[in-house]
């Protein structure tokens, strides 16, 4: 585990060979959001049968790891991120036998499977919560966060919630249980009550469940909001009166931001180290853990991913996907490429000697990358999609491809509010209307930022439902699929898909891509994103024009002149770096 670090330590004497670095430094992961990937039974919802049918696509792309978003039994309030049984498969998606089949098929193809671990919260329909809610004296009462109303206030009275925290999806983060007069905590939707990780029985149950999946053959976990599992509610402890922590008020709301009390809380490192000991230690075989961590800082990420601490292998950080947010994600600001460059540059530098980055543009929670960071106009869509891919995949870290990104899939042309399905979008619209906001402005923000942009079905071919389903898709297929689809791109060497294949192959073949040091160049330039990667005697220079303005290479980086091209996204590279052109050059 420590091997890749030694590459940067000149004083340790022996320099580790790249072969000693963890396998995932050379790996590329692919995220499947099963609901939208491939339907196999005509109900309009993707399923495991569909994933099994499309494995050739993944093999052809060359990815090493499949991260599967949740397929467990769930009321589907948040499309499976509200789990009611951790050790089964929702009939909507198939059967446990099919999951076993998937594990075997992936392993047979040399790929690994990451399951989505959602253990900050369960569904309110999980038997644990049903039992916890049944009575204040229930044996599982303390598995969740139950609190009485604020001192001196009646249950249900406005503002009587134990803290003023806002939830991510549905107003206050506390919901009253009428029967007991107590509130339960939910940082997300009210159908997603937070587990109480302070209770050792909760931790042991989670560990046992994780071991059960590893014994079945899965290769690791993507851990949902795992930096929120330790909460600081100590305001009530000790004194026995007063109220719990209140967060600073949010603009235009009676609620507050409680994140200081639950992002990277007091025991989070202890909990993850314990999980590592209880679940992963002593297991043979190449495993992988990636923690999803909204709001994580570089300093915290170093701790989480320091191999010596044995917590997780890498984290998903959120800095770059917040650069176009104002007061909230719905307050959309123009993205400045210079800010993006500075942000990535800080993370590269911050995790250079200790820890490891995961690299992503989008996932099932973010708008489509080509629409958000690139230029999805007909003229530049292909060029900007391949430019962004080159930029990301040449960084130091493990890249994650989100389904459809490798095809240049773009945001959906949503119309009115009825076109949206995601609870976050629907609830936001409802709240904004109650607040008297301008519906057109709210819709404009939803069209740009809604998570549904990422959730339209994968575009396999030009047929009516893009080959996704024979039924009616649960969310419409983007009409642009007649032009933008996998079938059309498979035979086209200039396609976005073909470019992704080349990038993934390059990471596998060239140790400098996986392990080389990163140095940012031209930090002040608005439109050109350039850096070097260096390992021993090998140096790659990466130059990407993230704009529509052409630049003369000689004016930017004289060392880029007459240098052999390893990989580019446009044919006939000349003295001018054309709009959205990306080049990987071999300096030495
Ligand atoms: O997301 C956590 C998270 O904080 C965000 O990405 C969230 O979706 C975003 O802030 C909304 O604006 C994870 C899952 O990826 C997401 O799909 C779930 O809805 C959420 O946790 C709750 O499980």
Boltz pocket constraint, residues with backbone or C-beta under 6 A from the ligand:
constraints:
  - pocket:
      binder: B
      contacts: [[A, 78], [A, 81], [A, 82], [A, 118], [A, 168], [A, 188], [A, 224], [A, 225], [A, 294], [A, 329], [A, 364], [A, 365], [A, 424]]
      max_distance: 6.0
